[in-house]
Amino acid sequence: MRARNLVLVAAIACGLGQARPASGEDRLIDTERSTVTVRVFKAGLLRGFGDDHVIQAPLAEGTFDPAKPHVSIVIDTRRMRVLDPTLSAKDRDEVQARMIGPDVLDVQRFQRIHYHSVTIERVRGDEWLVRGELELRGQIRALNVNVSTQNGRYRGTGTVKQTDFGIVPITIAGGTVKVKDEIKVDFDIVVTDRLARRSTPPATKTGRSRPEAREDPATKATKVTKKTRENPS
């Protein structure tokens, strides 16, 4: 009877092991070949006198798990650069200073912009709809991106409202020249075959004291006898 119970337990354990789904593997995104470009457009009555802004946002890190699927990318705000080839160096530096300053990105307080997918749904062929969350200036908002694959690259575009993250669009000349609230974010992502390293969480302390080693009874008796002889009552 006991042997039959052991066989039954072993069979259940094997069944649970087979039913357990295989875990996915995060593949590293190529941060050197991948690009994120932010486009800010002018608005207002005198928008012809303003400038559209093109901003480069290099990736700091990123992973993609094709099994789930799931994508995650991180941008270091301190490395973002205003490109604007039509601006003079002086004007470009002024736009750069305004962008990283407290009114916009506030890089002294917020060094990271993080985007990760919540769901990825195939629309047709090589086109997907990525529903995700964008964390910017300590606030998280939904951001959907339409993605397609071309020559092994994942390209997509999303729209972000600055006011959703507490950013007031820049205005000059009494509001006659300003930038639009909505900005365009273009993604061009290259995924490598290298697997991301999984960090091992540090062992937690339970607060339990180490159990005292049990002394052999014969050794203990010998110590008692010796002590009695040395200190007779």
Residue pairs with C-beta under 8 A, 6 or more apart in sequence:
22 67
23 67
24 65
24 66
24 67
24 68
24 70
25 65
25 67
25 195
25 196
26 63
26 64
26 65
26 70
26 195
26 196
26 198
27 63
27 64
27 65
27 66
27 191
27 192
27 193
27 194
27 195
27 196
28 62
28 63
28 191
28 192
28 194
28 195
28 196
29 59
29 61
29 62
29 63
29 64
29 71
29 73
29 189
29 190
29 191
29 192
30 190
30 191
30 192
31 58
31 59
31 60
31 61
31 62
33 190
34 59
34 62
34 187
34 188
34 189
34 190
35 56
35 58
35 59
35 186
35 187
35 188
36 56
36 57
36 58
36 59
36 73
36 75
36 185
36 186
36 187
36 188
37 54
37 55
37 56
37 57
37 185
37 186
37 188
38 53
38 54
38 55
38 56
38 57
38 80
38 183
38 184
38 185
38 186
39 52
39 53
39 54
39 55
39 183
39 184
39 185
39 186
40 52
40 53
40 54
40 55
40 179
40 180
40 183
41 52
41 179
41 180
41 182
41 183
41 184
42 50
42 51
42 52
42 177
42 178
42 179
42 180
43 178
43 179
43 180
44 50
44 171
44 175
44 176
44 177
44 178
45 176
45 177
46 173
46 176
46 177
47 177
49 173
49 177
50 172
50 177
50 178
50 179
51 84
51 86
51 87
53 82
53 84
53 95
53 179
54 82
54 83
54 84
54 85
55 80
55 81
55 82
55 83
55 99
56 80
56 81
56 83
57 75
57 79
57 80
57 113
58 75
58 76
58 79
58 80
59 73
59 74
59 75
60 74
60 75
60 76
60 79
60 112
61 73
61 74
62 71
62 72
62 73
62 74
62 189
63 71
63 72
63 196
64 70
64 71
64 72
64 154
64 189
64 191
65 71
68 120
69 117
69 120
70 116
70 117
70 120
71 116
71 117
71 120
71 130
71 132
71 189
72 114
72 115
72 116
72 117
73 114
73 115
73 116
73 187
73 189
74 112
74 113
74 114
75 112
75 113
75 114
76 111
76 112
77 100
77 105
77 107
77 110
77 111
77 112
77 113
78 100
78 107
78 111
80 99
80 100
80 105
81 96
82 92
82 95
82 96
82 99
84 91
84 92
84 95
87 95
98 104
98 170
99 105
100 106
100 107
102 108
102 109
103 167
103 168
103 170
104 167
104 170
105 137
106 137
109 137
109 138
110 136
110 137
110 138
112 135
113 134
113 135
113 136
114 134
114 135
115 132
115 133
115 134
115 135
115 143
116 132
116 133
117 130
117 131
117 132
118 131
118 132
118 133
119 130
119 131
120 128
120 129
120 130
120 131
121 128
121 129
121 131
122 128
123 129
123 146
126 148
126 149
126 150
127 146
127 147
127 148
128 146
128 147
128 148
129 144
129 145
129 146
129 147
130 144
130 145
130 146
130 147
130 156
131 142
131 144
132 142
132 143
132 144
132 145
133 140
133 141
133 142
133 143
134 140
134 141
134 142
134 143
134 160
136 160
136 165
137 165
137 166
137 167
139 164
139 165
139 166
141 160
141 164
141 165
143 158
143 160
144 158
145 156
145 157
145 158
145 185
145 187
146 156
146 157
146 158
147 154
147 155
147 156
147 187
148 154
148 155
148 156
149 155
152 190
153 188
153 189
153 190
154 187
154 188
154 189
154 190
154 191
155 186
155 187
155 188
155 189
156 186
156 187
156 189
157 184
157 185
157 186
157 187
158 184
158 185
158 187
159 182
159 183
159 184
159 185
160 182
160 183
160 185
161 181
161 182
161 183
162 168
162 169
162 181
162 182
162 183
163 169
163 181
169 178
169 179
169 180
169 181
170 178
170 179
171 177
171 178
171 179
172 178
